[in-house]
Amino acid sequence: MLSDSDIQALAAARTIDITTIGRRSGEPARIEIWWFHIDGEFVITGTPGPRDWYANLMADQTITVHTPLGDLTGRATPVTDDPTRRRVLSDPALSWYRSQAELDRLVAAAPMIRIRFD
């Protein structure tokens, strides 16, 4: 379990690397990505469109997050309910995404997962 100080340190690290399991290859796939700590949860989202990281996580929810505190393993679950998606995408920390697409389009089509650590 993460301590409050661990959560604060992780939340301050906006850019992280994640490793997913390739849906076709079965091999680890590592990428750099932004994440956010919103309403007590770690969330990864993106602009609408196909994303390999998202497709990989829909096939295998295992995720490794490479952080300044070390590698953390967890499970990624899609965020599908519109009220939660709207609340996350309306957060000031995600203003860049809203400059890329209208909020309604983001709510309807942006890939979004929440991470629960083991």
C-alpha positions in Angstrom: 0.0 0.0 0.0 1.3 3.5 -0.9 1.8 6.0 1.9 0.4 9.5 1.6 3.9 10.8 1.0 4.4 8.2 -1.8 1.1 9.3 -3.4 2.2 12.9 -3.3 5.5 12.1 -4.8 3.9 10.1 -7.6 1.3 12.7 -8.3 4.0 15.3 -8.8 5.7 13.2 -11.5 3.5 14.1 -14.4 5.5 12.1 -17.0 6.1 8.4 -16.4 6.8 5.3 -18.4 4.4 2.4 -18.4 4.8 -1.2 -19.6 1.8 -3.0 -21.0 1.7 -6.5 -22.6 1.3 -6.4 -26.3 -2.1 -7.7 -27.4 -0.7 -9.4 -30.5 2.9 -10.0 -29.6 2.5 -10.9 -25.9 5.7 -9.0 -25.4 6.2 -6.1 -22.9 5.7 -2.7 -24.6 7.1 0.4 -22.8 6.2 4.0 -23.5 6.4 7.4 -22.0 3.1 8.9 -21.1 1.4 11.5 -18.9 -0.7 10.5 -15.9 -2.7 12.5 -13.4 -3.8 12.1 -9.8 -7.5 13.2 -9.7 -10.0 12.6 -7.0 -7.6 10.2 -5.3 -7.0 8.1 -8.3 -4.2 7.8 -10.9 -5.6 8.2 -14.4 -4.2 8.0 -17.9 -6.1 9.4 -20.8 -5.4 10.7 -24.3 -6.9 12.5 -27.2 -9.5 10.5 -29.2 -8.2 7.9 -31.6 -6.6 4.5 -31.5 -3.9 4.1 -28.9 -1.7 0.9 -28.7 -1.3 1.3 -24.9 -5.1 1.4 -24.5 -5.7 -1.6 -26.8 -3.0 -3.5 -24.9 -4.6 -2.8 -21.6 -8.1 -3.8 -22.9 -6.6 -7.2 -23.7 -4.5 -7.6 -20.5 -5.1 -5.2 -17.7 -1.7 -5.7 -16.1 0.3 -2.5 -16.0 3.8 -1.6 -14.7 4.3 2.0 -13.9 8.0 3.0 -13.8 8.2 5.8 -11.2 10.9 7.7 -9.3 9.9 5.4 -6.4 10.5 2.3 -8.4 8.4 0.0 -10.5 4.8 -0.4 -9.4 2.5 -3.1 -10.7 -1.2 -2.8 -10.9 -4.4 -3.2 -12.9 -5.8 -0.8 -15.4 -9.5 -0.6 -15.8 -11.3 1.5 -18.4 -13.3 4.6 -17.2 -16.5 4.4 -19.1 -19.1 6.3 -17.2 -19.7 9.8 -18.6 -19.9 11.7 -15.3 -16.5 10.4 -14.2 -15.0 11.0 -17.6 -16.3 14.5 -17.7 -15.1 15.3 -14.2 -11.6 14.0 -15.0 -11.4 15.7 -18.3 -12.6 19.0 -16.8 -9.8 19.0 -14.2 -7.5 22.0 -14.7 -4.5 19.7 -15.0 -6.0 18.3 -18.3 -6.4 21.6 -20.0 -4.0 20.6 -22.8 -6.4 17.8 -23.9 -9.3 20.3 -24.1 -7.2 22.5 -26.4 -7.0 19.4 -28.8 -10.7 18.5 -28.9 -14.0 19.7 -27.5 -14.9 18.5 -24.0 -17.9 16.6 -25.3 -15.8 14.8 -27.9 -13.2 13.9 -25.3 -15.9 12.5 -22.9 -17.3 10.4 -25.8 -14.1 9.1 -27.3 -10.9 9.7 -25.4 -9.1 6.5 -24.1 -9.1 6.6 -20.3 -8.0 4.2 -17.6 -7.6 4.2 -13.8 -4.8 2.4 -12.2 -5.1 0.3 -9.0 -1.8 -0.7 -7.6 -1.2 -4.2 -6.2 
